[in-house]
Amino acid sequence: MAAIPRPPHAVVVSFPSQGHVNPLIAFAKLIAARGFFVTFVNTEWSERRMFRPPNDAKAVSCQLQQRGLQIRFLSIPDDLPPNHPRVQAICEYFHAMEKLGPGIISLLQSNANEAPPITCIVTDCFMACTHEVATALGVPRVVFWTYCASAAIALSHSRLLLDKRYIPIKVKEARRPENQITCLPGKIPPLWPTDLQTFYRVQDPSDPIFQVFLYESDIQNKADYVLVNVFEELEGHEAVEGLSKGYPALAIGPVFFPEFLEGTDSSVEIATSLWEENLDCLKWLEAQAPSSVLYVAFGSIAVMSMAQLHELALGLEASQQPFLWVIRPDIAEGKTAVLPEGFADRVKGRGMLVEWAPQLKVLSHPSVGAFLTHNGWNSTSESISLGVPMIGWPLWAEQYHNCRFAKEIWKIGMDFESRVEDETALVGREEVEKVVRAMMDGAKGKELRKNAARLKQAAMKAVMPGGSSYKNLDKFAQDMTARANSLFAVE
């Protein structure tokens, strides 16, 4: 009798931040649908935020199993105090994550009887501790990039950029012609130093945050396999190949899109935010004209000054355009967000304010014509995939890279000129009004919407059977299945 094939077992380890957990959960579902047994490892702090009562990790695992998806959730303490700000104290947070290796090894070993032998570790690009885990368990380490390929290339070549003195970044000199970066692989467009990680905007390489990201970059290059949450048609096959150091590098994104296209709503199972989604905004959108609404959202972490919040509000008001604004209570730096006096009354009916929104449903709604965004890669990727042009307001990390590429390379975005010249500048209400009107009512906005519609079709094609991302995910599944069964044959 022929041996029954053994399913591959992928241990998926996320960096415990919403923008990293979400794509890795989507990825876990994609490979589980291809026959993988998946163990999703997270910190206890992050896991508590993933599941809302009455759901917990076991209940959600059972719900997923009923859909034929073998995913279990395991968690470990991060050894930080309960009131620690976590990602808001980014340097301390990374140092805590770097120490999790032994705990993850022990966790997996103590739960080994409940699962097939581990085939691979699929790690968030910012979980350096997984190098230690994969080495101890003797399995390949698959680095999953939550960035686009060109931004990932830049970060993974930090040592080269340091040697050539592009980093630390001297912001005032960054746009001089001699500082244009053309030394990176992958045939990516030339970069400016200000496209690089904002954490490299320090005076000295010895700065702790600079050292954290330099170390992460070093470990990112110690991969056995690379997966990127992007589709080849956006950046080109060469850009994805630019992440390879002799091992496979595959574009498999947008990872959220297949489930979304199938219409499978798993938001009940796994929370996408600390805040409850306001579904009333979808009813409000139904009453708006096609492509008339500006959706405004800055993700789950970004903050701005109260003065800037007020100028943005008054600019949206002056634009006379319908808008849906996700305004978290903690978006104002160090304070509870308070809008200008009388603002809510003056925009009533034309504007809607919510603490959180079901972003995919909003972006896919026919009434939404543009997205004012912080340009985190999840939001940027979702906007591209759903055919919505962007007004960029980047704030940190690689968001400046995404914003410039959306505007200059992919031709689907605008930005604010005052912030290009000085990223610390206060954007006045007049400029907000001008840019919003240009996007929603102007000829440029119409052109960007046409370009965005073309990219939407390319993204859809990539994730459908026969598409580039679909085939690449199949290749990954085949490689790991072959490895699982070659080990089985040896036993």
C-alpha positions in Angstrom: 0.0 0.0 0.0 1.3 3.5 -0.9 2.1 5.8 2.0 -0.4 8.5 2.6 1.2 11.9 1.8 2.1 13.9 4.9 0.8 17.5 5.0 3.4 20.2 5.3 3.4 22.0 8.7 4.2 25.7 8.5 4.9 27.6 11.8 3.9 31.2 11.0 5.4 33.8 13.3 4.1 37.4 13.1 5.6 40.6 14.5 2.9 41.5 17.1 1.5 44.6 15.4 -1.8 44.9 13.6 -0.2 45.8 10.2 1.9 42.6 10.4 -0.6 40.2 11.9 -3.3 40.8 9.3 -1.3 39.8 6.2 0.2 36.8 7.9 -3.3 35.6 9.0 -4.4 36.0 5.3 -1.3 34.1 4.2 -2.0 31.3 6.8 -5.5 30.8 5.3 -4.1 30.7 1.8 -1.6 27.9 2.6 -4.1 26.1 4.8 -6.4 26.0 1.8 -3.6 24.3 -0.1 -3.3 21.5 2.5 -0.9 22.9 5.1 -1.3 22.4 8.8 -0.5 25.9 10.2 0.6 26.9 13.7 0.2 30.6 14.1 2.6 31.9 16.8 1.9 35.3 18.4 2.5 37.0 21.7 -0.2 36.8 24.4 -0.6 40.6 24.3 -1.2 40.6 20.5 -3.4 37.4 20.6 -5.8 39.0 23.1 -6.4 41.8 20.5 -7.0 39.3 17.7 -10.0 37.7 19.2 -13.2 39.3 20.5 -15.6 37.6 22.9 -17.2 35.1 22.7 -14.4 34.0 20.3 -11.0 32.9 21.6 -8.1 31.1 19.9 -9.6 27.6 20.3 -13.1 28.7 19.1 -11.6 30.5 16.0 -9.5 27.5 15.3 -12.6 25.3 15.3 -14.5 27.7 13.0 -11.6 27.6 10.6 -11.5 23.8 10.7 -15.2 23.8 9.8 -14.1 25.6 6.6 -11.4 23.0 6.0 -8.5 25.1 7.2 -6.2 23.5 9.8 -4.9 26.5 11.7 -4.1 26.5 15.4 -3.0 29.5 17.5 -0.2 29.4 20.1 1.1 32.3 22.1 3.9 33.2 24.5 4.4 36.1 26.9 6.5 39.0 25.6 7.9 39.7 29.1 6.8 43.4 29.0 4.6 45.1 31.6 0.9 45.1 30.8 0.9 48.9 30.5 3.9 49.0 28.2 3.1 51.0 25.0 4.6 48.3 22.8 5.0 49.5 19.2 4.8 53.1 20.4 8.2 52.4 22.2 9.6 50.8 19.1 13.2 50.3 20.1 12.3 48.5 23.4 9.7 46.5 21.6 12.1 45.2 19.0 14.6 44.2 21.8 11.9 42.3 23.5 11.0 40.4 20.3 14.7 39.6 19.7 14.6 37.6 23.0 11.6 35.4 22.1 13.6 32.6 20.4 14.0 30.2 23.3 10.3 30.7 24.3 9.1 29.9 20.8 11.3 26.7 20.7 9.9 25.5 24.0 6.3 26.3 23.0 6.6 24.3 19.7 8.3 21.4 21.4 5.7 21.2 24.2 2.9 21.1 21.6 4.6 18.8 19.1 2.3 15.8 19.7 -0.7 17.7 18.4 0.7 18.4 14.9 2.7 16.9 12.1 6.4 17.4 12.1 7.4 21.0 11.3 8.3 21.6 7.7 9.3 25.3 7.8 9.2 28.5 9.8 7.4 31.3 7.9 8.6 34.5 9.7 7.6 38.1 9.6 10.5 40.0 8.1 11.0 41.8 11.5 11.2 38.7 13.8 14.9 38.1 13.9 14.5 35.6 16.7 13.2 33.1 14.2 16.7 32.5 12.8 17.5 30.9 16.2 14.3 28.9 16.1 14.7 27.6 12.6 18.4 26.7 13.3 17.5 24.8 16.5 14.7 22.9 14.8 16.6 22.2 11.7 14.0 23.5 9.3 14.1 26.2 6.6 13.3 29.8 7.4 11.0 31.5 5.0 11.0 35.3 5.3 7.6 36.9 4.6 8.0 40.6 3.6 5.1 42.8 4.6 6.6 45.5 2.3 6.6 45.9 -1.4 9.6 44.4 -3.1 11.5 47.7 -3.8 11.2 48.8 -0.2 12.2 45.4 1.0 15.3 45.5 -1.3 16.3 48.8 0.2 16.0 47.7 3.8 17.7 44.3 3.2 20.7 46.2 1.7 21.2 48.4 4.7 24.9 47.5 5.0 25.5 48.5 1.4 23.7 51.8 2.0 25.7 52.4 5.1 29.0 51.7 3.3 28.0 54.2 0.6 27.0 56.7 3.2 23.4 57.0 2.1 22.5 56.3 5.7 22.2 57.7 8.3 20.0 60.0 6.2 20.8 63.7 6.0 17.3 64.9 5.2 18.2 68.4 4.1 20.7 67.0 1.5 18.7 64.0 0.5 17.3 65.3 -2.8 20.6 66.5 -4.2 21.3 64.7 -7.6 24.5 63.2 -6.3 22.5 61.4 -3.5 20.2 59.5 -5.8 20.5 55.8 -5.0 21.2 53.6 -8.0 23.3 50.8 -6.5 20.5 48.4 -5.5 19.6 45.2 -7.4 16.3 44.3 -9.0 16.2 47.0 -11.6 14.1 49.1 -9.3 13.7 52.8 -10.0 16.3 55.1 -8.4 15.6 56.0 -4.8 16.2 59.1 -2.7 17.5 58.7 0.8 14.2 60.0 2.1 12.5 56.9 0.5 14.3 54.8 3.0 13.3 53.8 6.5 12.5 56.8 8.7 14.4 55.0 11.5 17.6 55.8 9.6 17.0 59.6 10.0 19.4 59.9 12.9 22.6 61.7 13.5 24.8 58.7 14.2 24.9 55.0 13.2 25.3 54.2 16.9 21.8 55.4 17.6 19.9 52.4 19.2 17.0 52.5 16.7 19.5 52.6 13.8 21.2 49.6 15.2 17.9 47.7 15.6 17.1 48.0 12.0 20.6 47.3 10.8 20.5 44.0 12.8 17.1 43.1 11.4 18.5 43.7 7.9 21.4 41.4 8.6 19.0 38.6 9.8 16.6 39.2 6.9 19.4 38.1 4.6 19.8 34.8 6.4 16.8 33.3 4.8 16.2 30.0 2.9 13.2 31.2 1.0 11.5 34.6 0.5 7.9 35.5 0.0 6.7 39.1 -0.8 3.2 40.5 -0.4 3.1 42.0 -3.8 2.2 40.9 -7.4 4.9 40.8 -10.1 3.0 43.0 -12.5 3.3 45.9 -10.1 7.1 46.0 -9.7 8.4 43.4 -12.2 9.9 39.9 -11.7 13.4 41.4 -11.4 12.4 43.4 -8.3 11.3 40.3 -6.5 14.4 38.4 -7.7 16.5 41.3 -6.2 15.6 39.9 -2.8 17.2 36.5 -3.5 20.7 35.6 -2.3 20.5 32.3 -4.2 17.3 31.0 -2.7 13.8 31.2 -4.1 12.0 34.6 -3.9 8.4 34.7 -4.9 5.7 37.4 -5.2 2.4 36.0 -3.7 0.3 39.0 -3.1 -2.0 40.7 -2.4 -2.6 38.0 0.2 -5.9 39.5 1.4 -7.4 39.5 -2.1 -8.4 35.9 -2.8 -10.6 35.6 0.3 -12.1 39.0 -0.4 -12.9 38.1 -4.0 -14.5 34.8 -2.8 -16.7 36.9 -0.5 -15.7 35.0 2.6 -16.2 37.2 5.6 -13.9 36.1 8.4 -13.9 39.4 10.3 -16.1 37.7 12.9 -13.3 35.3 13.6 -10.3 37.5 13.7 -10.4 41.2 14.6 -8.6 43.6 12.3 -8.3 46.4 14.9 -8.5 47.3 18.6 -11.5 49.3 17.7 -15.0 48.0 16.8 -15.8 48.5 13.1 -18.7 50.9 12.5 -20.8 49.2 9.9 -23.2 52.2 9.7 -20.7 53.8 7.4 -21.6 51.3 4.7 -25.3 52.4 4.8 -24.1 56.0 4.6 -22.0 55.2 1.5 -25.1 53.7 -0.1 -26.6 57.2 -0.2 -23.6 58.8 -1.9 -23.0 59.3 -5.6 -20.5 57.0 -7.4 -16.8 57.9 -6.9 -17.8 61.0 -4.8 -16.5 60.1 -1.4 -13.0 60.6 -0.1 -12.1 57.9 2.4 -9.6 59.2 5.1 -7.7 56.8 7.4 -4.2 56.6 8.9 -4.0 53.0 10.1 -3.8 51.7 13.6 -0.6 53.3 14.9 0.1 56.7 13.2 -0.4 59.9 15.2 -0.3 63.6 14.3 -0.3 66.9 16.3 -3.6 68.4 17.4 -2.8 71.5 15.3 -2.4 69.3 12.2 -5.6 67.4 13.0 -7.5 70.7 13.0 -6.0 71.9 9.7 -6.9 68.6 8.1 -10.5 68.8 9.4 -10.9 72.4 8.2 -9.4 71.6 4.8 -11.9 68.7 4.4 -14.7 71.0 5.4 -13.6 73.7 2.9 -13.3 71.2 0.1 -17.1 70.7 0.0 -16.5 67.0 -0.9 -18.2 64.1 0.8 -15.8 62.2 3.1 -15.7 59.2 5.4 -13.0 59.8 8.1 -11.7 57.1 10.4 -10.5 59.1 13.4 -9.1 57.0 16.2 -9.4 58.5 19.7 -5.6 58.2 20.1 -4.6 59.8 16.7 -3.7 63.1 18.3 -0.1 63.0 19.7 -0.3 62.6 23.4 -3.9 63.6 23.7 -7.5 62.5 23.0 -8.5 63.7 19.6 -10.7 66.8 19.7 -12.0 68.3 16.4 -12.6 72.1 15.8 -15.6 73.5 17.6 -18.8 73.0 15.5 -17.0 70.9 12.9 -19.3 67.8 13.2 -22.4 70.0 12.9 -21.1 71.9 9.9 -20.2 68.8 7.9 -23.2 66.7 9.0 -24.7 64.8 6.1 -21.6 65.4 3.8 -19.0 63.9 6.2 -19.1 60.9 8.4 -16.7 60.3 11.3 -16.1 56.8 12.7 -13.5 55.3 15.1 -12.9 52.4 12.8 -14.3 51.1 9.5 -14.3 47.8 7.5 -11.6 49.1 5.2 -11.9 46.5 2.4 -15.7 47.0 2.2 -15.2 50.7 2.2 -12.5 50.8 -0.5 -14.5 48.4 -2.7 -17.7 50.5 -2.5 -18.7 52.3 -5.7 -19.2 55.5 -3.8 -15.5 55.8 -2.8 -13.5 57.8 -5.3 -10.1 58.2 -3.5 -8.2 57.3 -0.3 -6.3 59.8 1.8 -3.8 57.4 3.5 -0.7 57.1 5.5 0.6 54.7 2.8 1.3 51.8 5.1 1.8 48.8 2.7 -1.4 47.1 3.7 -3.5 50.2 3.0 -1.5 50.9 -0.2 -1.8 47.4 -1.4 -5.6 47.3 -0.7 -6.1 50.6 -2.5 -4.2 49.4 -5.5 -6.0 46.1 -5.6 -9.4 47.7 -5.3 -8.7 50.4 -7.9 -8.8 53.4 -5.7 -6.3 56.3 -6.3 -4.5 57.7 -3.2 -3.6 61.0 -1.6 -0.5 60.2 0.4 0.3 61.4 3.9 3.2 59.2 5.0 4.4 59.4 8.5 7.0 56.8 9.3 8.8 53.5 8.4 8.7 52.9 4.6 5.6 54.9 4.0 7.5 57.7 2.2 8.7 55.1 -0.3 5.2 53.8 -0.9 3.8 57.4 -1.3 6.4 58.4 -3.9 6.0 55.2 -5.9 2.2 55.6 -5.9 2.6 59.1 -7.3 5.7 58.9 -9.6 6.1 55.2 -10.6 2.6 53.7 -10.5 0.8 57.0 -11.4 -2.1 56.4 -9.0 -1.4 59.0 -6.3 -1.0 62.6 -5.2 0.7 64.1 -2.2 1.1 67.4 -0.4 3.9 69.6 -1.8 4.6 71.3 1.5 5.4 67.9 3.0 7.7 66.9 0.1 9.8 70.0 0.8 9.6 69.6 4.6 8.1 66.5 6.1 7.7 68.2 9.5 5.7 71.1 7.9 2.2 71.8 9.1 -0.1 71.2 6.1 -2.5 74.1 6.0 -6.3 73.8 5.4 -5.9 75.7 2.1 -3.5 73.0 0.7 -5.7 70.2 2.0 -8.7 71.8 0.2 -6.7 72.2 -3.0 -5.4 68.7 -3.2 -8.8 67.1 -2.2 -10.6 69.1 -4.9 -8.0 68.2 -7.5 -8.3 64.5 -6.7 -12.1 64.4 -6.5 -13.1 66.9 -9.2 -10.1 67.6 -11.3 -8.8 66.2 -14.6 -5.8 64.7 -12.8 -8.0 62.8 -10.4 -9.9 61.2 -13.4 -6.5 60.2 -15.0 -5.4 58.6 -11.7 -8.7 56.7 -11.4 -8.2 55.2 -14.9 -4.7 54.1 -14.0 -5.9 52.6 -10.7 -8.6 50.7 -12.5 -5.9 49.1 -14.7 -3.8 48.0 -11.7 -6.9 46.6 -10.1 -7.4 44.3 -13.1 -3.7 43.3 -12.9 -4.0 42.5 -9.2 -7.2 40.4 -9.7 -5.6 38.5 -12.6 -2.4 37.8 -10.4 -4.4 36.0 -7.6 -6.8 34.1 -9.8 -6.0 30.5 -11.0 -3.2 30.8 -13.6 -2.1 34.2 -12.4 1.4 35.0 -11.3 0.8 35.1 -7.5 -1.5 32.1 -7.6 1.2 30.0 -9.5 4.0 31.3 -7.1 2.0 30.2 -4.1 1.4 26.9 -5.7 5.2 26.5 -6.2 5.8 27.3 -2.5 3.2 24.7 -1.5 4.7 22.1 -3.8 8.3 22.8 -2.5 7.2 22.5 1.1 5.0 19.4 0.4 7.9 17.7 -1.3 10.1 18.6 1.7 7.6 17.2 4.2 7.3 14.0 2.4 11.0 13.6 1.7 11.5 13.8 5.5 8.7 11.3 6.0 10.4 8.9 3.6 13.6 9.1 5.6 11.9 8.4 8.9 
